[in-house]
């Protein structure tokens, strides 16, 4: 799995951080997403997919490449 984020689309809701704090964080000044782990471990895959699906800005993309 590879995760990418589009900072331009991020609205700073923070749902991704609440769901997967080992993979996502937010900038303190404006709340925009920070990707901590581009290739998270398998134990995080399900929750990262959920974070991407509930992102209100559709700022998180997940590809299932090896």
PDB file of N, CA, C and O in Angstrom:
ATOM      1  N   UNK A   1       0.838  -1.180   0.000  1.00  0.00           N
ATOM      2  CA  UNK A   1       0.000   0.000   0.000  1.00  0.00           C
ATOM      3  C   UNK A   1       0.881   1.240   0.000  1.00  0.00           C
ATOM      4  O   UNK A   1       1.880   1.326   0.715  1.00  0.00           O
ATOM      5  N   UNK A   2       0.475   2.199  -0.830  1.00  0.00           N
ATOM      6  CA  UNK A   2       1.149   3.498  -0.847  1.00  0.00           C
ATOM      7  C   UNK A   2       0.089   4.576  -0.632  1.00  0.00           C
ATOM      8  O   UNK A   2      -0.963   4.563  -1.271  1.00  0.00           O
ATOM      9  N   UNK A   3       0.376   5.498   0.265  1.00  0.00           N
ATOM     10  CA  UNK A   3      -0.557   6.573   0.600  1.00  0.00           C
ATOM     11  C   UNK A   3       0.018   7.892   0.097  1.00  0.00           C
ATOM     12  O   UNK A   3       1.209   8.160   0.253  1.00  0.00           O
ATOM     13  N   UNK A   4      -0.831   8.704  -0.500  1.00  0.00           N
ATOM     14  CA  UNK A   4      -0.441  10.060  -0.885  1.00  0.00           C
ATOM     15  C   UNK A   4      -1.524  11.017  -0.381  1.00  0.00           C
ATOM     16  O   UNK A   4      -2.684  10.639  -0.225  1.00  0.00           O
ATOM     17  N   UNK A   5      -1.124  12.247  -0.136  1.00  0.00           N
ATOM     18  CA  UNK A   5      -2.084  13.266   0.285  1.00  0.00           C
ATOM     19  C   UNK A   5      -1.930  14.495  -0.605  1.00  0.00           C
ATOM     20  O   UNK A   5      -0.836  14.813  -1.070  1.00  0.00           O
ATOM     21  N   UNK A   6      -3.035  15.169  -0.828  1.00  0.00           N
ATOM     22  CA  UNK A   6      -3.051  16.410  -1.602  1.00  0.00           C
ATOM     23  C   UNK A   6      -3.368  17.541  -0.626  1.00  0.00           C
ATOM     24  O   UNK A   6      -4.522  17.746  -0.250  1.00  0.00           O
ATOM     25  N   UNK A   7      -2.347  18.260  -0.230  1.00  0.00           N
ATOM     26  CA  UNK A   7      -2.525  19.340   0.745  1.00  0.00           C
ATOM     27  C   UNK A   7      -3.493  20.402   0.255  1.00  0.00           C
ATOM     28  O   UNK A   7      -4.156  21.053   1.063  1.00  0.00           O
ATOM     29  N   UNK A   8      -3.584  20.587  -1.050  1.00  0.00           N
ATOM     30  CA  UNK A   8      -4.487  21.601  -1.607  1.00  0.00           C
ATOM     31  C   UNK A   8      -5.956  21.240  -1.366  1.00  0.00           C
ATOM     32  O   UNK A   8      -6.803  22.124  -1.237  1.00  0.00           O
ATOM     33  N   UNK A   9      -6.253  19.949  -1.307  1.00  0.00           N
ATOM     34  CA  UNK A   9      -7.631  19.498  -1.088  1.00  0.00           C
ATOM     35  C   UNK A   9      -7.988  19.390   0.391  1.00  0.00           C
ATOM     36  O   UNK A   9      -9.167  19.371   0.743  1.00  0.00           O
ATOM     37  N   UNK A  10      -6.990  19.321   1.249  1.00  0.00           N
ATOM     38  CA  UNK A  10      -7.220  19.114   2.682  1.00  0.00           C
ATOM     39  C   UNK A  10      -7.938  20.314   3.288  1.00  0.00           C
ATOM     40  O   UNK A  10      -7.542  21.462   3.087  1.00  0.00           O
ATOM     41  N   UNK A  11      -9.009  20.021   4.038  1.00  0.00           N
ATOM     42  CA  UNK A  11      -9.757  21.096   4.701  1.00  0.00           C
ATOM     43  C   UNK A  11      -9.461  21.157   6.196  1.00  0.00           C
ATOM     44  O   UNK A  11     -10.037  21.977   6.911  1.00  0.00           O
ATOM     45  N   UNK A  12      -8.559  20.286   6.672  1.00  0.00           N
ATOM     46  CA  UNK A  12      -8.143  20.343   8.069  1.00  0.00           C
ATOM     47  C   UNK A  12      -9.121  19.752   9.059  1.00  0.00           C
ATOM     48  O   UNK A  12      -9.073  20.088  10.242  1.00  0.00           O
ATOM     49  N   UNK A  13     -10.001  18.885   8.610  1.00  0.00           N
ATOM     50  CA  UNK A  13     -10.995  18.298   9.517  1.00  0.00           C
ATOM     51  C   UNK A  13     -10.354  17.415  10.586  1.00  0.00           C
ATOM     52  O   UNK A  13     -10.858  17.341  11.706  1.00  0.00           O
ATOM     53  N   UNK A  14      -9.257  16.750  10.257  1.00  0.00           N
ATOM     54  CA  UNK A  14      -8.533  15.950  11.237  1.00  0.00           C
ATOM     55  C   UNK A  14      -9.048  14.540  11.444  1.00  0.00           C
ATOM     56  O   UNK A  14      -8.555  13.832  12.322  1.00  0.00           O
ATOM     57  N   UNK A  15     -10.017  14.116  10.666  1.00  0.00           N
ATOM     58  CA  UNK A  15     -10.554  12.769  10.808  1.00  0.00           C
ATOM     59  C   UNK A  15      -9.472  11.715  10.594  1.00  0.00           C
ATOM     60  O   UNK A  15      -9.438  10.704  11.295  1.00  0.00           O
ATOM     61  N   UNK A  16      -8.604  11.949   9.642  1.00  0.00           N
ATOM     62  CA  UNK A  16      -7.529  10.990   9.363  1.00  0.00           C
ATOM     63  C   UNK A  16      -6.609  10.825  10.575  1.00  0.00           C
ATOM     64  O   UNK A  16      -6.172   9.715  10.880  1.00  0.00           O
ATOM     65  N   UNK A  17      -6.322  11.911  11.252  1.00  0.00           N
ATOM     66  CA  UNK A  17      -5.444  11.864  12.430  1.00  0.00           C
ATOM     67  C   UNK A  17      -6.120  11.108  13.570  1.00  0.00           C
ATOM     68  O   UNK A  17      -5.475  10.336  14.279  1.00  0.00           O
ATOM     69  N   UNK A  18      -7.410  11.331  13.740  1.00  0.00           N
ATOM     70  CA  UNK A  18      -8.144  10.621  14.780  1.00  0.00           C
ATOM     71  C   UNK A  18      -8.170   9.118  14.518  1.00  0.00           C
ATOM     72  O   UNK A  18      -8.046   8.316  15.444  1.00  0.00           O
ATOM     73  N   UNK A  19      -8.330   8.745  13.255  1.00  0.00           N
ATOM     74  CA  UNK A  19      -8.402   7.328  12.905  1.00  0.00           C
ATOM     75  C   UNK A  19      -7.032   6.651  12.879  1.00  0.00           C
ATOM     76  O   UNK A  19      -6.881   5.532  13.371  1.00  0.00           O
ATOM     77  N   UNK A  20      -6.046   7.322  12.311  1.00  0.00           N
ATOM     78  CA  UNK A  20      -4.737   6.693  12.098  1.00  0.00           C
ATOM     79  C   UNK A  20      -3.600   7.646  12.486  1.00  0.00           C
ATOM     80  O   UNK A  20      -2.889   8.143  11.613  1.00  0.00           O
ATOM     81  N   UNK A  21      -3.423   7.904  13.782  1.00  0.00           N
ATOM     82  CA  UNK A  21      -2.407   8.863  14.217  1.00  0.00           C
ATOM     83  C   UNK A  21      -0.965   8.420  13.959  1.00  0.00           C
ATOM     84  O   UNK A  21      -0.049   9.241  14.022  1.00  0.00           O
ATOM     85  N   UNK A  22      -0.753   7.144  13.673  1.00  0.00           N
ATOM     86  CA  UNK A  22       0.593   6.678  13.325  1.00  0.00           C
ATOM     87  C   UNK A  22       0.936   6.974  11.876  1.00  0.00           C
ATOM     88  O   UNK A  22       2.100   6.904  11.481  1.00  0.00           O
ATOM     89  N   UNK A  23      -0.078   7.306  11.082  1.00  0.00           N
ATOM     90  CA  UNK A  23       0.123   7.529   9.649  1.00  0.00           C
ATOM     91  C   UNK A  23      -0.060   8.999   9.277  1.00  0.00           C
ATOM     92  O   UNK A  23       0.607   9.496   8.369  1.00  0.00           O
ATOM     93  N   UNK A  24      -0.955   9.693   9.970  1.00  0.00           N
ATOM     94  CA  UNK A  24      -1.273  11.087   9.646  1.00  0.00           C
ATOM     95  C   UNK A  24      -1.085  12.000  10.854  1.00  0.00           C
ATOM     96  O   UNK A  24      -1.240  11.579  12.001  1.00  0.00           O
ATOM     97  N   UNK A  25      -0.751  13.248  10.575  1.00  0.00           N
ATOM     98  CA  UNK A  25      -0.705  14.298  11.591  1.00  0.00           C
ATOM     99  C   UNK A  25      -1.220  15.562  10.924  1.00  0.00           C
ATOM    100  O   UNK A  25      -1.560  15.551   9.741  1.00  0.00           O
ATOM    101  N   UNK A  26      -1.278  16.644  11.676  1.00  0.00           N
ATOM    102  CA  UNK A  26      -1.722  17.927  11.138  1.00  0.00           C
ATOM    103  C   UNK A  26      -0.725  19.012  11.500  1.00  0.00           C
ATOM    104  O   UNK A  26      -0.118  18.995  12.571  1.00  0.00           O
ATOM    105  N   UNK A  27      -0.568  19.967  10.572  1.00  0.00           N
ATOM    106  CA  UNK A  27       0.275  21.127  10.867  1.00  0.00           C
ATOM    107  C   UNK A  27      -0.410  21.953  11.942  1.00  0.00           C
ATOM    108  O   UNK A  27      -1.628  22.130  11.925  1.00  0.00           O
ATOM    109  N   UNK A  28       0.373  22.447  12.861  1.00  0.00           N
ATOM    110  CA  UNK A  28      -0.200  23.214  13.971  1.00  0.00           C
ATOM    111  C   UNK A  28      -0.805  24.531  13.523  1.00  0.00           C
ATOM    112  O   UNK A  28      -1.822  24.958  14.071  1.00  0.00           O
ATOM    113  N   UNK A  29      -0.203  25.185  12.538  1.00  0.00           N
ATOM    114  CA  UNK A  29      -0.666  26.523  12.160  1.00  0.00           C
ATOM    115  C   UNK A  29      -1.988  26.542  11.413  1.00  0.00           C
ATOM    116  O   UNK A  29      -2.773  27.475  11.582  1.00  0.00           O
ATOM    117  N   UNK A  30      -2.257  25.523  10.581  1.00  0.00           N
ATOM    118  CA  UNK A  30      -3.485  25.563   9.783  1.00  0.00           C
ATOM    119  C   UNK A  30      -4.251  24.242   9.735  1.00  0.00           C
ATOM    120  O   UNK A  30      -5.305  24.174   9.102  1.00  0.00           O
ATOM    121  N   UNK A  31      -3.753  23.198  10.384  1.00  0.00           N
ATOM    122  CA  UNK A  31      -4.470  21.929  10.433  1.00  0.00           C
ATOM    123  C   UNK A  31      -4.366  21.054   9.205  1.00  0.00           C
ATOM    124  O   UNK A  31      -5.006  20.005   9.137  1.00  0.00           O
ATOM    125  N   UNK A  32      -3.571  21.465   8.232  1.00  0.00           N
ATOM    126  CA  UNK A  32      -3.433  20.685   6.998  1.00  0.00           C
ATOM    127  C   UNK A  32      -2.704  19.378   7.303  1.00  0.00           C
ATOM    128  O   UNK A  32      -1.797  19.333   8.133  1.00  0.00           O
ATOM    129  N   UNK A  33      -3.116  18.329   6.619  1.00  0.00           N
ATOM    130  CA  UNK A  33      -2.589  16.983   6.845  1.00  0.00           C
ATOM    131  C   UNK A  33      -1.084  16.889   6.574  1.00  0.00           C
ATOM    132  O   UNK A  33      -0.552  17.518   5.659  1.00  0.00           O
ATOM    133  N   UNK A  34      -0.426  16.087   7.400  1.00  0.00           N
ATOM    134  CA  UNK A  34       0.985  15.720   7.207  1.00  0.00           C
ATOM    135  C   UNK A  34       1.003  14.201   7.131  1.00  0.00           C
ATOM    136  O   UNK A  34       0.486  13.525   8.022  1.00  0.00           O
ATOM    137  N   UNK A  35       1.590  13.667   6.082  1.00  0.00           N
ATOM    138  CA  UNK A  35       1.711  12.226   5.931  1.00  0.00           C
ATOM    139  C   UNK A  35       2.973  11.772   6.645  1.00  0.00           C
ATOM    140  O   UNK A  35       4.080  12.169   6.280  1.00  0.00           O
ATOM    141  N   UNK A  36       2.804  10.940   7.663  1.00  0.00           N
ATOM    142  CA  UNK A  36       3.936  10.450   8.449  1.00  0.00           C
ATOM    143  C   UNK A  36       4.519   9.162   7.872  1.00  0.00           C
ATOM    144  O   UNK A  36       5.712   8.895   8.010  1.00  0.00           O
ATOM    145  N   UNK A  37       3.668   8.371   7.227  1.00  0.00           N
ATOM    146  CA  UNK A  37       4.092   7.054   6.762  1.00  0.00           C
ATOM    147  C   UNK A  37       3.508   6.794   5.379  1.00  0.00           C
ATOM    148  O   UNK A  37       2.333   6.452   5.249  1.00  0.00           O
ATOM    149  N   UNK A  38       4.339   6.958   4.340  1.00  0.00           N
ATOM    150  CA  UNK A  38       3.881   6.765   2.962  1.00  0.00           C
ATOM    151  C   UNK A  38       3.511   5.313   2.682  1.00  0.00           C
ATOM    152  O   UNK A  38       2.595   5.036   1.908  1.00  0.00           O
ATOM    153  N   UNK A  39       4.227   4.393   3.314  1.00  0.00           N
ATOM    154  CA  UNK A  39       3.962   2.964   3.135  1.00  0.00           C
ATOM    155  C   UNK A  39       3.727   2.326   4.517  1.00  0.00           C
ATOM    156  O   UNK A  39       4.615   1.685   5.078  1.00  0.00           O
ATOM    157  N   UNK A  40       2.514   2.518   5.047  1.00  0.00           N
ATOM    158  CA  UNK A  40       2.235   1.996   6.389  1.00  0.00           C
ATOM    159  C   UNK A  40       2.250   0.471   6.424  1.00  0.00           C
ATOM    160  O   UNK A  40       2.015  -0.189   5.412  1.00  0.00           O
ATOM    161  N   UNK A  41       2.528  -0.069   7.591  1.00  0.00           N
ATOM    162  CA  UNK A  41       2.517  -1.511   7.772  1.00  0.00           C
ATOM    163  C   UNK A  41       1.130  -2.082   7.564  1.00  0.00           C
ATOM    164  O   UNK A  41       0.126  -1.374   7.645  1.00  0.00           O
ATOM    165  N   UNK A  42       1.096  -3.366   7.298  1.00  0.00           N
ATOM    166  CA  UNK A  42      -0.165  -4.040   6.996  1.00  0.00           C
ATOM    167  C   UNK A  42      -1.199  -3.873   8.109  1.00  0.00           C
ATOM    168  O   UNK A  42      -2.402  -3.861   7.846  1.00  0.00           O
ATOM    169  N   UNK A  43      -0.736  -3.746   9.341  1.00  0.00           N
ATOM    170  CA  UNK A  43      -1.664  -3.582  10.458  1.00  0.00           C
ATOM    171  C   UNK A  43      -2.444  -2.272  10.388  1.00  0.00           C
ATOM    172  O   UNK A  43      -3.447  -2.115  11.084  1.00  0.00           O
ATOM    173  N   UNK A  44      -1.997  -1.328   9.558  1.00  0.00           N
ATOM    174  CA  UNK A  44      -2.672  -0.033   9.411  1.00  0.00           C
ATOM    175  C   UNK A  44      -3.523   0.064   8.136  1.00  0.00           C
ATOM    176  O   UNK A  44      -4.258   1.038   7.971  1.00  0.00           O
ATOM    177  N   UNK A  45      -3.440  -0.898   7.255  1.00  0.00           N
ATOM    178  CA  UNK A  45      -4.096  -0.793   5.947  1.00  0.00           C
ATOM    179  C   UNK A  45      -5.603  -0.540   6.052  1.00  0.00           C
ATOM    180  O   UNK A  45      -6.132   0.345   5.380  1.00  0.00           O
ATOM    181  N   UNK A  46      -6.283  -1.304   6.880  1.00  0.00           N
ATOM    182  CA  UNK A  46      -7.744  -1.165   6.972  1.00  0.00           C
ATOM    183  C   UNK A  46      -8.138   0.237   7.447  1.00  0.00           C
ATOM    184  O   UNK A  46      -9.035   0.854   6.872  1.00  0.00           O
ATOM    185  N   UNK A  47      -7.486   0.734   8.472  1.00  0.00           N
ATOM    186  CA  UNK A  47      -7.855   2.042   9.020  1.00  0.00           C
ATOM    187  C   UNK A  47      -7.442   3.180   8.083  1.00  0.00           C
ATOM    188  O   UNK A  47      -8.107   4.215   8.044  1.00  0.00           O
ATOM    189  N   UNK A  48      -6.356   3.001   7.332  1.00  0.00           N
ATOM    190  CA  UNK A  48      -5.948   4.019   6.358  1.00  0.00           C
ATOM    191  C   UNK A  48      -6.968   4.086   5.223  1.00  0.00           C
ATOM    192  O   UNK A  48      -7.313   5.174   4.762  1.00  0.00           O
ATOM    193  N   UNK A  49      -7.449   2.933   4.773  1.00  0.00           N
ATOM    194  CA  UNK A  49      -8.504   2.930   3.748  1.00  0.00           C
ATOM    195  C   UNK A  49      -9.750   3.644   4.268  1.00  0.00           C
ATOM    196  O   UNK A  49     -10.393   4.398   3.537  1.00  0.00           O
ATOM    197  N   UNK A  50     -10.085   3.402   5.529  1.00  0.00           N
ATOM    198  CA  UNK A  50     -11.246   4.075   6.118  1.00  0.00           C
ATOM    199  C   UNK A  50     -11.019   5.584   6.186  1.00  0.00           C
ATOM    200  O   UNK A  50     -11.915   6.362   5.860  1.00  0.00           O
ATOM    201  N   UNK A  51      -9.828   5.997   6.608  1.00  0.00           N
ATOM    202  CA  UNK A  51      -9.511   7.428   6.680  1.00  0.00           C
ATOM    203  C   UNK A  51      -9.659   8.081   5.302  1.00  0.00           C
ATOM    204  O   UNK A  51     -10.191   9.184   5.184  1.00  0.00           O
ATOM    205  N   UNK A  52      -9.187   7.395   4.272  1.00  0.00           N
ATOM    206  CA  UNK A  52      -9.306   7.928   2.908  1.00  0.00           C
ATOM    207  C   UNK A  52     -10.775   8.031   2.494  1.00  0.00           C
ATOM    208  O   UNK A  52     -11.173   8.996   1.843  1.00  0.00           O
ATOM    209  N   UNK A  53     -11.572   7.040   2.870  1.00  0.00           N
ATOM    210  CA  UNK A  53     -12.973   7.033   2.442  1.00  0.00           C
ATOM    211  C   UNK A  53     -13.824   8.086   3.148  1.00  0.00           C
ATOM    212  O   UNK A  53     -14.826   8.538   2.595  1.00  0.00           O
ATOM    213  N   UNK A  54     -13.437   8.484   4.368  1.00  0.00           N
ATOM    214  CA  UNK A  54     -14.233   9.475   5.096  1.00  0.00           C
ATOM    215  C   UNK A  54     -13.659  10.891   5.016  1.00  0.00           C
ATOM    216  O   UNK A  54     -14.241  11.824   5.569  1.00  0.00           O
ATOM    217  N   UNK A  55     -12.546  11.055   4.346  1.00  0.00           N
ATOM    218  CA  UNK A  55     -11.926  12.385   4.229  1.00  0.00           C
ATOM    219  C   UNK A  55     -12.869  13.342   3.500  1.00  0.00           C
ATOM    220  O   UNK A  55     -13.195  13.109   2.336  1.00  0.00           O
ATOM    221  N   UNK A  56     -13.316  14.420   4.164  1.00  0.00           N
ATOM    222  CA  UNK A  56     -14.273  15.324   3.523  1.00  0.00           C
ATOM    223  C   UNK A  56     -13.686  16.079   2.333  1.00  0.00           C
ATOM    224  O   UNK A  56     -14.432  16.499   1.449  1.00  0.00           O
ATOM    225  N   UNK A  57     -12.393  16.254   2.293  1.00  0.00           N
ATOM    226  CA  UNK A  57     -11.762  16.950   1.178  1.00  0.00           C
ATOM    227  C   UNK A  57     -11.265  16.027   0.074  1.00  0.00           C
ATOM    228  O   UNK A  57     -10.728  16.488  -0.933  1.00  0.00           O
ATOM    229  N   UNK A  58     -11.443  14.735   0.262  1.00  0.00           N
ATOM    230  CA  UNK A  58     -10.952  13.715  -0.677  1.00  0.00           C
ATOM    231  C   UNK A  58      -9.468  13.957  -0.950  1.00  0.00           C
ATOM    232  O   UNK A  58      -9.015  13.910  -2.093  1.00  0.00           O
ATOM    233  N   UNK A  59      -8.730  14.215   0.116  1.00  0.00           N
ATOM    234  CA  UNK A  59      -7.314  14.570   0.000  1.00  0.00           C
ATOM    235  C   UNK A  59      -6.365  13.387   0.134  1.00  0.00           C
ATOM    236  O   UNK A  59      -5.164  13.531  -0.094  1.00  0.00           O
ATOM    237  N   UNK A  60      -6.890  12.215   0.501  1.00  0.00           N
ATOM    238  CA  UNK A  60      -6.059  11.037   0.723  1.00  0.00           C
ATOM    239  C   UNK A  60      -6.292  10.029  -0.382  1.00  0.00           C
ATOM    240  O   UNK A  60      -7.432   9.669  -0.676  1.00  0.00           O
ATOM    241  N   UNK A  61      -5.206   9.571  -0.996  1.00  0.00           N
ATOM    242  CA  UNK A  61      -5.287   8.539  -2.026  1.00  0.00           C
ATOM    243  C   UNK A  61      -4.498   7.326  -1.564  1.00  0.00           C
ATOM    244  O   UNK A  61      -3.425   7.448  -0.973  1.00  0.00           O
ATOM    245  N   UNK A  62      -5.054   6.151  -1.846  1.00  0.00           N
ATOM    246  CA  UNK A  62      -4.412   4.901  -1.476  1.00  0.00           C
ATOM    247  C   UNK A  62      -4.279   4.050  -2.728  1.00  0.00           C
ATOM    248  O   UNK A  62      -5.260   3.813  -3.432  1.00  0.00           O
ATOM    249  N   UNK A  63      -3.068   3.592  -3.001  1.00  0.00           N
ATOM    250  CA  UNK A  63      -2.873   2.636  -4.088  1.00  0.00           C
ATOM    251  C   UNK A  63      -2.413   1.330  -3.475  1.00  0.00           C
ATOM    252  O   UNK A  63      -1.677   1.316  -2.488  1.00  0.00           O
ATOM    253  N   UNK A  64      -2.844   0.257  -4.058  1.00  0.00           N
ATOM    254  CA  UNK A  64      -2.595  -1.068  -3.499  1.00  0.00           C
ATOM    255  C   UNK A  64      -1.376  -1.738  -4.113  1.00  0.00           C
ATOM    256  O   UNK A  64      -1.282  -2.965  -4.098  1.00  0.00           O
ATOM    257  N   UNK A  65      -0.436  -0.959  -4.654  1.00  0.00           N
ATOM    258  CA  UNK A  65       0.764  -1.561  -5.240  1.00  0.00           C
ATOM    259  C   UNK A  65       1.604  -2.235  -4.146  1.00  0.00           C
ATOM    260  O   UNK A  65       1.490  -1.912  -2.964  1.00  0.00           O
ATOM    261  N   UNK A  66       2.422  -3.150  -4.565  1.00  0.00           N
ATOM    262  CA  UNK A  66       3.236  -3.921  -3.605  1.00  0.00           C
ATOM    263  C   UNK A  66       4.355  -3.113  -3.007  1.00  0.00           C
ATOM    264  O   UNK A  66       5.117  -3.627  -2.188  1.00  0.00           O
TER     265      UNK A  66
END
